[in-house]
């Protein structure tokens, strides 16, 4: 794998990023450290985490993942210098009262304080990529479909003030580059416009869902990112396990459902977009298509992301060293024009059930 540049920043990363939201809830600290060791050995130099990981987020383990990574850095001298570390400040609480006391806003002071807390937990002096986890304003995301202007709150922190806080962190040397997550085309344009207008840091990346069962990014956001020179970090390329095929026979709650899978294990996840019946129906179609073409579902789903021009780096989440090896080994797999056409046909019929 050749390193790729993130936006117009000076960050260069591998096109595979190790996502870590499983660390602390599904993966013990010792196992997480073994995965991190192996990722480094396999040449993966990019880690993504967040102040609210692991997932599902619970009050008693909020920020556990950052602590696990920080402990790994402390125990592996020199590892920090080899890794590009991305983390995120959570947006408005969204039903998590332990995040800034359940605030419906994200203030400049919150951004600075959250960054300082992440630096402490990660045991590092600088965060390479600091992202806003979801917008402060009302945006249809996490399964919502429609923008509703009546839900706008004029009292929340404007984008300009968010950028000023991020700029303060960059100027202080605490952050090297900034990014967004779960954003819309309007949001990306506005962040870039205001940055250029006021001489503030320019967003380098947007981390949004992108996989076979959610390709909404291809309906406007991809053009925005391309024309503005912002890189996509594709999250959930396997659709929370839907696109591995492990739920094809049993469903999410059948007797043979894999209990190590997040959708089967956590009722809270089943209630979200990933647990929709339409999502499972679409995944079964894609997974059957992969097998018809001599591929595993995982191979087809990851190769789809790995080879799309829209994607700069694909975030993979694993619970074992074996899964990490499987996902990295798929790099270099290509999909035939006939297979890509068949994939598009399924999307035409079923659209994006995990939108």
N, C-alpha and C positions, 0 to 999 in steps of 0.2 A: 504494500500500500504506500502510495506517495502522499505526503502531507498536503493539505489544502489550506488556503487562506480563508479566514473568517471575515467576510465583508471587506471593508477597507482598513481593518485593524492590522496590527503587526503580529497577530496570533496565527500560528500555523499548526494544524492538528491532523490527526489521522481521520480518514473518512468513516471510521467506526468509532463511536463514543460509548464508553461504558456507563450506562445509567445505573443508579444505585438505590432506587426507591425501595428495593426489596431488602436492603440491609437493615437489620434491626427487628423486623417483623417476621419475615420469612427466612432470613439468613442470619445465623449467629455471627458474632464478631469474629470468631476464629475462622469460620468459613468465608466471611467477607474478606478477611485479610488474605486468605489463600486465593480467592478470585482476583483480588487486586494484584497480588504477586504475579499471577499467571498472565493477567492482562499486560502488565509491564513487560514480561518475558516474551509475549507474543507481538510486542511492538505497538500496542494501543496506548496512546499518550494523552487521551482526552477523557476526563471524568465529569459527569454531571450529577449534581445533587440539589438540595433545597433545604431551607430552614424548617419546613414542615414534614420532611421525610423521616421515618419510613411511611409507606402507604399500605393499608388505610391509616390515616393520621389519627392518632389517639392522644389524649392529653398527657398520658403517662409515658409516652415515648416520642413526643415531639422533638425534633432535631437530633434524634438518636443517630441517624445516618452520618451527619456531619461529624459527630463525636467519634464514630467508628473510623471514618477516614482520617481524622486528626490523629487518632491513636496509631493508625498505620504509618502515617508520616513520621511520628515520633519514634517508632520502632524500626523504621527502615531508613537509615541515614542516606541522603542523596536522592530518595525517591521523589521528594517534592519538586526538585529541580528538573526532573524528567517528565513531569505531568503538567498538562494544562487543566486547570481546575475551574469549573463553572458551578455557580450556585445561584439561588434565587431568593428574593425577598417576596413573601406572600403578599398578595393584594388584599382587599377588604376581606374580613373574616370568613364569610360564607359558612356560617354555622359552626365555627371553631372558636368558642369563647376563650380558649387559652392562647389564641393568637392576638396579641395587643388588646386583650380584654374584650374581644368580640367587636372591635371597631369596624364601622362601615366605611372607613376611609384609610388612606395610607398617606401620612404626612411626610414632608421632607425630614423632619426629625426622626420619624419611624424608619425611614430608609437608611439614614446614617446609623442609627442604633442597631438595626438588624444586621447591617454589614459588620459592625464591630463585634456583634455576638457571633456571627459566622466565622470571622477571622479567629476569634478565640477558640471556638469549637474545632475548627479545622487546623489549628496550631500552625498558622502561616501568617506572613506579614502582608500578603497581597492576594487578592482574588483575581484570577486572570479574566474571567467573564462573569459579570454580575448582571442578573436578569430580573425584571419584574415578572413575577410568576403568572399573574393575570391582570387585566386592566383594572384601573381604579374606577373608571366610568362604567356605565351599563353597556354590556356587549353580549350578544347571544353566543354562548360558549358552553362547553361541558354538557352537550346534549340539547341545548336550546337552539331553536331554528330562526327566530324572527327578532329583529331589532324593534324595540318599543320605545319611542321617544318620551312617552309619559313616565318612564322609569328613570329618566335622567335626574341626577341630583346635582344641582348647581353648587352645592357646598363642598363637594369633594375636591381634592387637590388637582389643579389643572396640570396638563402635560408639561407646560413650561416649567412649573415649580418642581415637578418630578425630575425633569432633566437637570435643573440647577442643583438639586441634591446629589444626583449621580455625578455631575461635573465636579462637585465639591470632593467626592470620594476619589475621582480620578486625579484631581489636582493634588490631593493629599498623598497620593501614591498607594492608596489602599485597594484600588481597582485599576486594571489595565484597559479593559474594554467593557462596553455595556450591551445588553440585549433585552429582548422582549419575549413573552411567551403567551400563547393563546390569544394572539392579536388578530386584528382585522386589517384589511387594506387601508382604511381610513387612519387607523392608529399608527401604522408604520409610516405613512406619508406625513402625518402631523409631527411625529417624533423627529423625522429627518428634516422636515421644513423648519421647525423651530431650532433645531441644532445648527443648521446652516445659517439661519437668520441671526442667531444670538451668539455664535461662536462656542457652542456647547458640544459635548461628546456626541458623536454620531453612532446610532445603533449599528452594531456589526452583525447581529443575528436575530432571527425569530425562531423560537422553538414551538412548533405546532404539531398536532397529530397528522400523520400521513401514512396511510396503509391501504390495502386493497378494499377494506370496508369503510374507509373514510378518505376520499380524495377531494374533499371540498376545497382544499388549497388550490386545486387546478382551475377553479372558477373565479379568478381575479387576483388572489393573493400572490400566485406565482409570477404574474406579470409585474406586480408591484415590486417584489423582491428582485426580480431580474433588472428592471429599469433603474432601481435605486441602489443597486450593488449591495444588497443585504443578503446574508447567507441563511438558508434554511437548515435547522437542526430538526430532523424528523423524529418525533417520538411515537411510541407504541407501534412500531412497524409490524408487529405480530398481533396487533389487536388484543392485547391483554391475554394472549394465548389462544384466541379464537382461530388464528391462522396457522397454528401448529397441527391442527387436526385432533387434538386430544379430547375435544368435546363432541366430536362428530357423532359418535355412537351413543354415548351416555347422556348427552346434554349437560346442563350445569348441576343438576341435583340427582341424577340417576344413581343407582346402586354402584355403578362402576365409574362414576365421575372422579377424576383425579383430584384428590383432596389437597395436593400441594399447589394446585392452580388457584390463582387469586379469585376468579369468578366463582369457582366451586366452594372455596374456603370461606369467603367473606360475603355475607348477605348484603352488606353495604355496597359492594361492588356490583352484585347482581341487580341492584335497584338503579344502577346508573346506565349510561348508554351502552356499555359493553355487554350488559346482561339482557338486552332486548331480544325477543324472539326473532325479529327480523335480522338482527346481527348474526345470530347463529345460522339462520337459513342461508344468508349470503356467504358466510364463511364455509359452510358445507359445500356450496357450489364451487367456490374457488379451490378448496382443498381437493375436491374430486377432479377438477381440471388439472391441477398439478400432477396428481397420480397418473392421469391419462397420458401426460407428457413425460413420464418417467422421472418425475421430481417428487421430493417430499413436499408437503405443504409449507414447511419452514423454508426450504430452499427457494421455492417460488416467491414467497412473500418477501423474504429479505433481498433476493436478487432484484425484485421489482424496485425496491427502494434504493438499493446500492447503485443501480444503473440509470436512475431517472436524472435528467439534467437539472431538475428543480432542487435536488438534495445535495447539500454540501457534506453533511455528516449525519449518519444514522445512529440513533441512540438505541442500544440493545440493553435489555434488562435480563439478567440471568440469576439463577439460584444455585448454580454449581459450576465448577471448572469444566465439566464435560459440556454443559450448555454453551459456555463461552467458546470452547474449541469448535463446537458445531457451527456456531454463528460466524466466527471468524473464517472458518474453512469455506464458507459459501461465497466469500469475496472472490470475484473473478468469474462467477457463474453468469451466463448471459441467457436471455430469454429470446426465443425465435420470434420473428415477425408474426407467424401464425398464432403463437401462444399469446402474444401481446394483443392481437386482434380479438382473440377469444376472451381475454380478460376485459377488454373494453366492451364487449357485447354483454357480459354479465353486469358490468356497471350500468350500461344503458338500461337494462331491465330492472335492476334493483337499486340503482343510485347509491346513496351513502347512508346506510342504516345506522352508522355510529357517528353521525354528524353531531 
